[in-house]
Amino acid sequence: MGFVTYTFNGLVGGSFYALLALGLAVIFGLLRVVNFAHGAFYMLGAFGAYVLLTEFGVPFWVALPVVPVALGLLGVLLERTLIRRLASLDPLYNFLLTFGLTLILQDVVKSRYGTQSNPYGAPAGLGGTVDFGLFDFPAYRVFVFGVAVALCVAVWWLLTRTRVGLVVRAGTERPELTGALGIDVGRWIAPVFGFGVALAGLGGVLAAPMRAVHPLMGADLIIGVFAVVVIGGLGSVFGSVAAGFGIGLLQAWSEAYAPALLAQILIFLVMALVLLFRPAGLFGREESPA
């Protein structure tokens, strides 16, 4: 029973890794931007749901689609006004820009809501448990896992089975050749960035009923998400999702059966081993020499 519970909790924890890593992978794949502000957008998603509920009485089921869409539009605006201006420069400039955005967004939220943790109750209809025969699991955690899996499958289908996905993948892997064929890759950059931001916001909304809502909740998670993306392979959607769920499982099992120190550093040990033996990541592609 204990092992099954730990495994289920690992899959739920891995759901957040997978959603955030998926957004990072999509953004990096097309823009080659390491979006350090991803954790801040995750935090804004949680705070968006919290503010809508406490100040306007808007329930979770309304916030679930509204907050990610709003953050996605914010992402499009940021890409068009800030990210795009640095696109021709060294990628380090955009990394520093998104790092600065993180600090600004965190401080704005702190100035309004302080640094304390804010509770957010389970949404209506998901406060009990789900009976799987031999085991009962919290209904909300089952819901989170189901949403994460459904979204990951939907994004995979979009990228592999639709014309839009084919254009995005082509622009990711061979941007010069794609442009030479008459396809305007640039028109897809802002929507893709906004989509990645929306995924982070969705992760934040889903996290609100499970984790305390506070301004630094994104900072507590983003380093681990970057490690997941590196393990899976930069720009690899499948690799990011697989690594996210895999790391979630390893962390849950190590917290249950291994020393506490190992559980805390496990993700970075795995990342170091992957970089040592496969620098491109488990599912990444080696860059061909110029």
Residue, then its C-alpha position, 0 to 999 in steps of 0.5 A: m500500500g505504501f509503495v502505491t501511495y508513494t508512486f501515485n504522489g510521485l506521478v502527481g508531483g511529476s505532473f507539475y514538472a511535466l507541465l512546466a517543462l513542456g512549456l519551457a521546451v516549446i519556448f526554447g525549441l522555437l525561440r532558443v530562449v531560456n525563460f527564467a521567468h517561467g517560475a514567476f508565471y507559475m506563481l502568477g497562475a496560482f495568485g490569479a486563482y487566489v485573487l479571483l476567488t478571495e476578491f471577486g468570488v470567482p470559483f476554481w472552475v472559472a479560474l482554470p481556463v481564464v487565468p492561463v488564457a490571460l497569462g498567455l496573452l501577457g506572454v504574447l505582449l512580453e515577447r513582442t515588446l521585450i523578448r523580440r528586441l533581444a532575439s538577434l543578440d546572444p541568448l544570455y541577454n534574454f536569460l538576464l531579461t527574464f531573470g529580471l522579469t522574475l524579480i519584478l513580478q515577485d516584488v510586485v506580488k510581495s508589495r501587495y500580498g506580503t510574503q505569507s502563505n495563503p490557503y486555497g481550498a479544494p474546488a467544489g466536487l473534488g474534496g473527497t477521494v476516488d475509490f480504485g478498488l483496493f486503494d483510495f486516492p484524493a480526488y483532486r490529485v487524481f484530477v491534476f494527474g489526469v489534466a496533466v496527462a491529457l494536456c501532454v498528449a494533446v500537445w504531442w498530437l498538436l505537434t505531430r499530427t497538425r499542420v501548425g505543429l509541423v510548421v513549429r517543429a520545422g521552425t525549431e529544427r531547421p529554421e533557415l530551411t523552413g524560411a527558405l521554403g517560404i514559411d514565415v517562422g516569425r509569425w509563430i514566435a509570439p503565439v508559441f511563447g504565449f502558449g508556453v507561458a499559459l502552460a506555466g499559468l495552468g500549472g500554477v492554478l492547479a497547484a493552488p489547492m495543493r500548495a500554499v500560495h506565496p510569491l516565492m513558490g515559483a522560485d522554489l520549483i523552477i530550478g528543478v524544472f530546468a534540471v528536468v528540461v536538461i535531463g529530457g533534452l533541451g527543446s525535446v517535448f517528449g523528453s521534457v514530459a518523460a523526465g518530468f514524470g520520471i523525476g517526480l517518481l524518483q523524488a517520491w520514492s527517495e523521500a520514502y526509502a532513502p536518506a533525506l539528503l539524497a532526496q533533496i539532491l537526487i534531481f541534480l545527481v541525475m542531471a549530472l549523470v545525464l550530462l556526463f554520459r549524454p550531454a544533449g539529454l536523454f531525448g535531445r539531439e546532438e548539435s551537428p558541427a558547423 
